[in-house]
Structure formats: structure tokens, C-alpha cells
Amino acid sequence: MHISLYFGCIIFSSLISTIYSLGPGPSGCFYDGNVNAQCNRLSSPPVSSLPEKCSSFLYDGLTVDLNYNVYFSYDTNNKTQLQSLIKSSKPVFMYIGHVSREEWTQVLGCGTFIKVNVDMEMEGIKAFLDDYPGIKGLILYCLEPNENTKDCPNFSHNLSVYLSVMKKKIP
């Protein structure tokens, strides 16, 4: 019992150390690009008013369509918001994904893996990121299944390949 608990603590502390040094840190603050639409067109708070204790900003977001175009998910004002976040002294991490799990299964080749989809998608993502070099990392979204999701037996494996390709093409 003590050995497995000790081993679990080592893994957990290593994970926390990795998250802090490479990821959003202990206090990543979510900044929603959809505030205008959700709050009756009230403007988003200025970056200067965000808490100083934020170790990074997690920004929502970007969408990739089935033609491999990458665009702001909510509003054209997001470009200004993102540029303000990047100009801050905090690292910026972007939420990025497809609009649904069903789209993810198409990109990942449900049943068989189609590498050309991933290569083309990475080209689109890389082109977008080249315009915003201050983005330090990506957070994928819409991966969770729902009641309408069709079975995709190779989803996890293909997602793993997708992430490997992403790591190589977008270091």
C-alpha cells in the first residue's frame, strides 16, 4: 500500500512540475472569446483588468473546419482580444477543435486512419499560429462523445497519431 501510494505521489508531483514548467501553470485563467454573445453584447474585460495571479491565459477559441480552415470560433473581435493577451507578459494557450465529435471522427478517419487529413489540418493550424507567434500551446476540445456519437473503434489510436503528427509539424 505504501509503495503504490508513494509511486502515485511521485507521478503526481512529476505531472504537476511538468504542467507548471511547460503548460499553463498553477493558475491558468480562462478568457472566453464568446463573452460578447453570452452577455448581451457587453464588452470583454480588458487584459489589464485580469488578475495578476494568473500564471497564463487559456483562450477560447479556434475552430478547424473540414476544409482545414482555422478561424476564430465566435467573433471577429477575437483577433483584437487575442493580440492583447499575447502582448501581456503571460503565456497564452488556445482552445482549438472541430465543432463536434462527429467532425473529429471524419478527420481521424473513423475505422481507418487517413494521414493526409491530419497533414493538411496541421498545415492550416500552423499557418494560423505563424500569424500569432505568442501562442504557447493548444488545448483540443469537442473530443467527448454524446448520445448521437457513432462508434469509432480506432478513435483513441488515431487521436494519438494525430497528436504525434501535431508535435512534429507544430513544435
C-alpha positions in Angstrom: 0.0 0.0 0.0 2.8 2.5 0.9 4.7 1.6 -2.2 1.8 2.3 -4.6 0.9 5.5 -2.7 4.5 6.7 -2.8 4.7 5.8 -6.5 1.5 7.7 -7.2 2.8 10.7 -5.3 6.0 10.7 -7.5 3.9 10.5 -10.7 1.5 13.3 -9.4 4.4 15.6 -8.4 6.1 15.0 -11.7 2.9 15.8 -13.6 2.4 19.0 -11.6 6.0 20.0 -12.2 5.6 19.4 -16.0 2.3 21.3 -16.1 3.9 24.2 -14.3 7.0 24.4 -16.4 5.6 23.6 -19.9 1.9 24.2 -19.6 -0.5 26.9 -18.2 1.0 26.8 -14.7 -0.9 26.5 -11.4 -3.4 29.4 -12.1 -4.3 29.5 -15.8 -7.1 31.9 -16.3 -9.8 31.2 -18.8 -10.6 34.1 -21.2 -13.8 33.4 -23.2 -13.9 34.8 -26.7 -17.6 34.5 -26.6 -18.4 37.0 -23.8 -20.0 39.5 -26.2 -22.6 37.0 -27.4 -23.3 35.5 -24.0 -23.6 38.8 -22.1 -25.9 40.8 -24.3 -23.0 42.4 -26.2 -21.2 43.7 -23.2 -17.5 44.1 -24.0 -14.9 41.7 -22.7 -12.9 42.8 -19.8 -9.6 44.5 -20.8 -6.5 42.3 -20.3 -5.1 44.9 -17.9 -8.1 44.2 -15.5 -7.4 40.4 -15.3 -6.0 39.0 -12.0 -2.3 39.4 -11.6 -2.1 35.9 -10.1 -3.0 34.4 -13.5 0.0 32.3 -14.5 -1.3 32.1 -18.1 -4.4 32.8 -20.2 -6.5 30.0 -21.7 -8.3 31.5 -24.7 -11.4 30.1 -26.3 -11.1 29.8 -29.2 -10.4 28.5 -32.6 -12.3 26.1 -34.8 -11.0 24.0 -37.7 -13.5 23.1 -40.4 -13.5 20.0 -42.6 -11.7 22.0 -45.3 -8.8 22.6 -42.9 -9.5 26.3 -42.4 -8.8 27.7 -39.0 -10.8 30.6 -37.7 -12.0 32.3 -34.6 -14.9 30.4 -33.1 -17.1 33.3 -32.1 -16.4 36.8 -33.2 -14.1 38.9 -35.4 -13.3 40.9 -32.3 -11.4 37.8 -31.0 -8.4 38.9 -33.1 -8.0 42.1 -31.1 -8.6 40.2 -27.8 -6.0 37.5 -28.7 -3.4 40.2 -29.7 -4.0 41.9 -26.3 -3.5 38.6 -24.4 -0.3 37.8 -26.4 1.1 41.3 -25.6 0.7 40.6 -21.9 3.6 39.0 -20.0 1.6 35.8 -19.6 1.8 32.7 -21.8 -1.4 32.2 -24.0 -2.9 28.7 -24.6 -5.6 28.4 -27.3 -8.6 26.0 -27.3 -8.9 24.6 -30.8 -11.0 21.9 -32.3 -13.8 20.8 -34.5 -17.4 21.7 -33.8 -18.3 18.2 -32.8 -17.0 14.7 -32.1 -18.5 13.6 -35.4 -16.2 16.0 -37.3 -13.3 14.7 -35.3 -14.1 11.2 -36.4 -14.1 12.3 -40.0 -10.7 13.9 -39.6 -9.3 11.0 -37.8 -10.7 8.5 -40.3 -13.2 6.5 -38.3 -12.3 2.9 -38.9 -9.2 3.6 -40.9 -6.7 6.4 -40.4 -6.3 8.8 -43.2 -2.9 10.6 -42.6 -3.5 13.1 -45.4 -6.3 14.6 -43.4 -4.0 15.2 -40.4 -1.2 16.6 -42.6 -3.5 19.1 -44.3 -5.1 20.1 -41.0 -1.6 20.7 -39.5 -0.8 23.0 -42.4 -3.9 25.1 -41.7 -3.2 25.2 -37.9 0.5 26.1 -38.5 -0.4 28.9 -40.9 -2.7 30.4 -38.3 -0.2 30.0 -35.5 2.5 31.6 -37.6 0.4 34.8 -37.6 0.3 34.7 -33.7 3.7 33.5 -32.5 2.8 34.4 -28.9 0.6 31.3 -28.6 2.5 28.8 -26.4 0.2 25.8 -26.7 -3.0 24.3 -27.9 -5.9 22.6 -25.9 -8.1 20.4 -28.0 -11.9 20.4 -27.5 -15.1 18.6 -28.6 -13.5 15.2 -28.3 -16.0 13.8 -25.8 -18.8 11.6 -27.2 -22.5 12.3 -26.8 -25.7 10.3 -27.3 -25.5 10.8 -31.1 -21.9 9.8 -31.4 -21.4 6.7 -33.7 -18.8 4.1 -32.6 -15.3 4.8 -33.9 -13.2 1.8 -32.8 -9.8 3.4 -33.7 -10.6 6.9 -32.3 -8.1 6.8 -29.4 -5.3 5.3 -31.6 -5.9 7.7 -34.4 -6.0 10.7 -32.0 -2.6 9.5 -30.6 -1.2 9.5 -34.2 -2.8 13.0 -34.7 -1.1 14.3 -31.6 2.3 12.8 -32.8 1.9 14.5 -36.2 1.0 17.7 -34.5 4.0 17.6 -32.2 6.3 17.1 -35.3 4.7 19.7 -37.5 4.0 22.3 -34.9 6.9 22.1 -32.4 
